[in-house]
Amino acid sequence: MKGRPGGFTWEVVDKAVVISHHGVVAATLRGEKAHQFVREAEKGDQQLLMSRVAAGTYKAPGERRTGPKPRPRGRR
């Protein structure tokens, strides 16, 4: 599907979850965040979850960003 995240993998290494994107480490989760990630990954879309965790602000094509739109700054 076009616009969907892909290429992410995850593995558990020494009580930490290591998320990689095309073989490059993108994020490392430890403690409660690692446990929460494993629980959510087992029941949902793993690629979308990993992209959100690794990139921080990824939005799927059908999702909208909330809040006011930035206004263009005029010349002063």
N, C-alpha and C positions, 0 to 999 in steps of 0.2 A: 504494500500500500504506500503510495507516495506521501511524503511528509511525516511518516512515522519514524520514530527512533529505531536504530539497529546497530549491531556490532558490539553491544555490551555483554560482558560476562562477569560473573562473580564467583568467588571462592572463599572459604573460611580458612584462615591461616592464624594459628596461635590466638584463638579467641577474638579475632578481628575479621571483618568482612572486607575483602579487597575487591573493588570494582574496577574493571579494565575496559577500555574502549579501543578496539582493534589492536589489542596486545599491549597498550600503554596504560599504566596505572592512572586512573582518573580520580579515585577517592578511596579512603580507608576509613571504615567505621569501627568504633570500639564501644564496649560497654552496652548501655541500654539502647543506644541508636542502632547498634549491630543486631541486637535481639529483635527490635521492632522491625528492622529491614527484612530479616529472615521471615518473620511472621507475615508481613505484607507481600513479600515476593512469592510465597507459596500459594497465595490465594488470588493474586491479581496479575496484571500485565507486567511482566518482569522488565521488559525493555523500556517501557514508559517510566516505571518506578526508578530504574537505574539512571535514566537520563535526567530525571528530576533531582535525584540525589547528587549526581556528579556535576551537572551544569547549574543547578540551583533554581533556574527560572524557566525551564522548558515548558512550553504549552503545546498541547496537541492541536492539530489543525482546526478542530471543531470547537475549541475552548476560546473564550474571550478573556481579554485582560480587563480587570475592573479598575474603577477609579477614573479621575478626570484625565482627559487627553492633554498632553503638553501644548502650551500655547507658543506660537512663534514669537520670538523677541524682535521688536521693532528697533529701528536705528534711533539712537539718542543724540 
